[in-house]
């Protein structure tokens, strides 16, 4: 449990500090969701609410797919995942 909480803090710090590239932000967000899933799975083994854990896992997969599609769209339109290139929008 301590390992999960430590990993969660590392991914949270990475999510806050890596704001220049969308791919790094999405990867740290996915790691954070994986750690939250681990905590929920550990708690659900003691308490019976496994349906919530499955719903959370489904929503996490949908969030990952949406983030990946936004990343592909951003790379196709702007040529990279750098957030600084979004300020100069081309009309």
Backbone as CSV, one residue per row, in Angstrom:
resi,resn,N_x,N_y,N_z,CA_x,CA_y,CA_z,C_x,C_y,C_z
1,UNK,0.825,-1.193,0.000,0.000,0.000,0.000,0.872,1.261,0.000
2,UNK,1.970,1.205,0.742,2.873,2.360,0.774,3.510,2.571,-0.595
3,UNK,3.819,1.483,-1.284,4.390,1.574,-2.629,3.400,2.211,-3.605
4,UNK,2.131,1.845,-3.505,1.106,2.440,-4.364,0.952,3.932,-4.098
5,UNK,0.942,4.312,-2.828,0.794,5.729,-2.490,2.027,6.535,-2.917
6,UNK,3.209,5.956,-2.759,4.419,6.633,-3.214,4.453,6.803,-4.719
7,UNK,4.045,5.772,-5.426,3.977,5.863,-6.886,2.935,6.876,-7.327
8,UNK,1.834,6.939,-6.594,0.790,7.908,-6.928,1.304,9.333,-6.762
9,UNK,2.077,9.583,-5.721,2.646,10.919,-5.527,3.662,11.257,-6.609
10,UNK,4.441,10.276,-7.038,5.409,10.511,-8.107,4.697,10.842,-9.417
11,UNK,3.645,10.097,-9.748,2.899,10.384,-10.975,2.165,11.718,-10.886
12,UNK,1.672,12.069,-9.715,1.004,13.358,-9.543,1.996,14.502,-9.717
13,UNK,3.187,14.375,-9.137,4.216,15.398,-9.329,4.624,15.491,-10.793
14,UNK,4.738,14.358,-11.458,5.087,14.351,-12.876,3.986,15.000,-13.716
15,UNK,2.741,14.756,-13.359,1.612,15.356,-14.087,1.614,16.873,-13.929
16,UNK,1.964,17.351,-12.746,1.963,18.790,-12.507,3.169,19.461,-13.170
17,UNK,4.319,18.808,-13.157,5.536,19.457,-13.640,5.754,19.340,-15.144
18,UNK,5.255,18.315,-15.800,5.489,18.115,-17.243,4.320,18.670,-18.040
19,UNK,4.271,19.987,-18.170,3.139,20.587,-18.845,3.450,21.086,-20.246
20,UNK,4.650,20.851,-20.743,4.993,21.374,-22.056,4.607,20.434,-23.186
21,UNK,4.594,19.142,-22.916,4.287,18.173,-23.961,3.055,17.372,-23.571
22,UNK,2.156,17.219,-24.510,0.912,16.511,-24.254,1.158,15.027,-23.994
23,UNK,2.111,14.424,-24.677,2.373,12.995,-24.495,2.865,12.698,-23.078
24,UNK,3.761,13.506,-22.559,4.248,13.307,-21.190,3.121,13.502,-20.182
25,UNK,2.258,14.459,-20.430,1.117,14.702,-19.542,0.162,13.521,-19.566
26,UNK,-0.126,13.005,-20.750,-1.036,11.865,-20.863,-0.458,10.602,-20.235
27,UNK,0.835,10.382,-20.398,1.466,9.210,-19.790,1.449,9.279,-18.263
28,UNK,1.714,10.450,-17.720,1.665,10.567,-16.259,0.232,10.462,-15.753
29,UNK,-0.727,10.933,-16.515,-2.133,10.790,-16.123,-2.562,9.327,-16.152
30,UNK,-2.101,8.579,-17.150,-2.419,7.148,-17.205,-1.769,6.385,-16.054
31,UNK,-0.545,6.752,-15.708,0.099,6.127,-14.553,-0.625,6.436,-13.264
32,UNK,-1.096,7.671,-13.129,-1.864,8.051,-11.949,-3.160,7.263,-11.866
33,UNK,-3.825,7.084,-12.988,-5.061,6.297,-12.991,-4.787,4.825,-12.679
34,UNK,-3.657,4.317,-13.132,-3.298,2.935,-12.824,-3.046,2.757,-11.328
35,UNK,-2.400,3.723,-10.707,-2.169,3.642,-9.263,-3.475,3.762,-8.478
36,UNK,-4.364,4.626,-8.926,-5.675,4.735,-8.276,-6.447,3.431,-8.428
37,UNK,-6.344,2.808,-9.603,-6.983,1.512,-9.802,-6.400,0.468,-8.854
38,UNK,-5.088,0.501,-8.657,-4.460,-0.438,-7.727,-4.953,-0.250,-6.307
39,UNK,-5.095,0.998,-5.884,-5.613,1.269,-4.540,-7.060,0.802,-4.418
40,UNK,-7.865,1.094,-5.434,-9.263,0.660,-5.395,-9.382,-0.856,-5.413
41,UNK,-8.523,-1.520,-6.174,-8.549,-2.977,-6.215,-8.147,-3.568,-4.871
42,UNK,-7.151,-2.947,-4.226,-6.715,-3.410,-2.915,-7.816,-3.219,-1.878
43,UNK,-8.507,-2.083,-1.931,-9.592,-1.824,-0.985,-10.785,-2.728,-1.284
44,UNK,-11.066,-2.985,-2.555,-12.230,-3.813,-2.898,-12.027,-5.276,-2.526
45,UNK,-10.776,-5.679,-2.313,-10.572,-7.050,-1.857,-11.019,-7.218,-0.411
46,UNK,-11.028,-6.113,0.331,-11.508,-6.163,1.714,-13.003,-5.859,1.817
47,UNK,-13.480,-4.972,0.977,-14.888,-4.566,0.983,-15.465,-4.943,-0.376
48,UNK,-16.709,-5.322,-0.415,-17.310,-5.798,-1.661,-17.928,-4.646,-2.457
49,UNK,-17.129,-3.981,-3.261,-17.666,-3.040,-4.239,-16.878,-3.156,-5.545
50,UNK,-16.775,-4.383,-6.041,-15.984,-4.647,-7.241,-16.633,-4.085,-8.502
51,UNK,-17.948,-3.835,-8.486,-18.585,-3.243,-9.661,-18.061,-1.837,-9.916
52,UNK,-17.827,-1.077,-8.862,-17.290,0.269,-9.020,-15.891,0.232,-9.628
53,UNK,-15.103,-0.744,-9.253,-13.745,-0.862,-9.779,-13.785,-1.153,-11.278
54,UNK,-14.699,-1.984,-11.715,-14.834,-2.273,-13.151,-15.308,-1.049,-13.928
55,UNK,-16.216,-0.285,-13.357,-16.671,0.948,-14.010,-15.526,1.949,-14.098
56,UNK,-14.734,2.061,-13.020,-13.577,2.957,-13.029,-12.568,2.543,-14.095
57,UNK,-12.323,1.257,-14.228,-11.392,0.760,-15.235,-11.903,1.050,-16.647
58,UNK,-13.195,0.917,-16.861,-13.791,1.236,-18.159,-13.647,2.712,-18.489
59,UNK,-13.913,3.580,-17.522,-13.781,5.015,-17.751,-12.326,5.412,-17.972
60,UNK,-11.404,4.740,-17.317,-9.990,5.009,-17.526,-9.558,4.624,-18.941
61,UNK,-10.066,3.518,-19.441,-9.751,3.105,-20.816,-10.329,4.098,-21.828
62,UNK,-11.530,4.583,-21.565,-12.136,5.591,-22.451,-11.337,6.896,-22.420
63,UNK,-10.858,7.268,-21.245,-10.043,8.479,-21.110,-8.736,8.340,-21.863
64,UNK,-8.136,7.165,-21.819,-6.899,6.929,-22.555,-7.105,6.987,-24.058
65,UNK,-8.200,6.419,-24.533,-8.494,6.455,-25.966,-8.783,7.880,-26.438
66,UNK,-9.490,8.641,-25.633,-9.780,10.030,-25.989,-8.502,10.867,-26.008
67,UNK,-7.635,10.662,-25.032,-6.365,11.385,-25.003,-5.480,11.043,-26.183
68,UNK,-5.441,9.772,-26.566,-4.642,9.364,-27.714,-5.198,9.951,-29.010
69,UNK,-6.511,9.995,-29.157,-7.093,10.576,-30.367,-6.836,12.082,-30.430
70,UNK,-6.875,12.759,-29.293,-6.540,14.181,-29.284,-5.063,14.412,-29.614
71,UNK,-4.204,13.533,-29.131,-2.782,13.644,-29.436,-2.531,13.458,-30.928
72,UNK,-3.162,12.474,-31.541,-2.988,12.235,-32.980,-3.520,13.421,-33.778
73,UNK,-4.667,13.958,-33.372,-5.230,15.118,-34.060,-4.325,16.338,-33.933
74,UNK,-3.758,16.535,-32.757,-2.858,17.672,-32.537,-1.585,17.544,-33.350
75,UNK,-1.031,16.348,-33.428,0.190,16.141,-34.199,-0.076,16.329,-35.684
76,UNK,-1.230,15.902,-36.148,-1.551,16.072,-37.575,-1.765,17.533,-37.954
77,UNK,-2.385,18.298,-37.067,-2.679,19.690,-37.424,-1.522,20.638,-37.132
78,UNK,-0.772,20.412,-36.060,0.262,21.362,-35.656,1.675,20.821,-35.773
79,UNK,1.851,19.560,-36.067,3.169,19.005,-36.291,3.919,18.564,-35.052
80,UNK,3.315,18.591,-33.900,3.987,18.152,-32.683,3.052,18.242,-31.491
81,UNK,3.555,17.756,-30.340,2.707,17.778,-29.153,3.125,18.868,-28.171
82,UNK,3.890,19.840,-28.636,4.335,20.935,-27.797,3.197,21.940,-27.632
83,UNK,2.903,22.306,-26.398,1.802,23.239,-26.153,2.109,24.650,-26.617
84,UNK,3.377,24.996,-26.781,3.725,26.342,-27.255,3.291,26.549,-28.695
85,UNK,3.189,25.497,-29.481,2.771,25.654,-30.871,1.277,25.908,-30.998
86,UNK,0.525,25.726,-29.922,-0.917,25.984,-29.958,-1.235,27.463,-29.872
87,UNK,-0.315,28.291,-29.382,-0.581,29.709,-29.248,-0.666,30.398,-30.600
88,UNK,0.072,29.933,-31.583,0.055,30.514,-32.908,-0.867,29.706,-33.810
89,UNK,-2.178,29.855,-33.585,-3.144,29.107,-34.398,-3.196,29.692,-35.790
90,UNK,-3.246,28.813,-36.771,-3.300,29.236,-38.164,-4.740,29.147,-38.633
91,UNK,-5.235,30.237,-39.187,-6.623,30.248,-39.670,-6.672,30.071,-41.163
